Amino acid sequence: MDSQSPISTDGPEAPPVLDVLGLGVAVRDATVWLDHFPAPDEKLPAAAFVESGGGPVPTALVVLSRLGRRCGFVGLVGDDEAGRFVRRELEREGVDTRGLETRPGHETPTSVILVVGPHRTICEWRQEVVPVAPEALVPLRPALEGCRALHVDARMPDAQSEAAAIVRRHGGVVMLDAGHPRPGVDLLLPNVDIAILSSTFPGRLPDAPEPEAFLDDLASRLPDDGPRIAGLTLGPDGCLLRDGDGSLVRIPGHAIEAVDTTGAGDVFHAAFLDAHLDGADVEAAGRFANGAAALKCLGRSGRAPLPDRAAIRDFSGLASNA
């Protein structure tokens, strides 16, 4: 993507300029790899340290941009070094940041992530969300009306719900990534076409439904005039997906020696949306997404390099495109 292509256009007849627009929370990640988790008062050397951008939506946009999609991010950072870092990282990856507001006095969220083998501990700082106001979407309407897809995280439900309604009215699809129940999820679902949530989500509900029953209920909340895809990511066990016709597809994970699982879910969502935009059915999109997420886990940080689309398809056991 040309990072200078505008996120908004003039005039009702202007052509679409973005494939995917993302609206969500942006974070700076500081990831430390250790031989073991430290005991109280222990000092120990780190095996590696990486600073990167983070957040489910921005990371998914980075992956989509690497796959050749034209992407733009709408969100909020502070006028601090962390905010400047977040913006630079997105721009370096070809993601349009003209919808990213720098707000004076706001402190950009940061996460310190401790990784030991396949396990991690995340220490969050300033993770309380200062939402993007719905009125901030006014100058972005051309981009919302022209994009093929919107990706959201339920962290700014008012603005995200309004943005989702605009995108769907103009023929785009809306994808939701949410790790656990929050009020914004119920507000968004009537305008979400693809809702793939974390395996921990059902267990945090009052009645802790079984995955199949949970997906049936989740799909029933999605609009009838869309693909109505509901799913759960299952970590190393792959994913469980419900198609719009009610059929369930369970796709096993890949046996790998994971270096870092940070961002695996973000990569899964990006790859699934990429395949969906190419016309893949639910099973093929899920297999492609599983493969991309597994390959990410072989590298360090949520923004670890990925191979190209053909290599991901080959790893996922999918036939190459003609």
Secondary structure, DSSP 8 states (H G I E B T S, - for coil): --TTS-SS-SSTT-----SEEEES--EEEEEEE-SS---TT-----SEEEEEEE-HHHHHHHHHHHTT--EEEEEEEESSHHHHHHHHHHHHTT-EEEEEEEETT----EEEEEEETTEEEEEEES-S-----GGGGGGGHHHHHH-SEEEE-SSSHHHHHHHHHHHHHTT-EEEEEESS--HHHHHHGGG-SEEEEETHHHHTSTT---HHHHHHHHHHTS-TTS--EEEEE-GGG-EEEE-TTS-EEEE-------S--TTHHHHHHHHHHHHHHTT--HHHHHHHHHHHHHHHTTSSSTT-----HHHHHHHTT-----
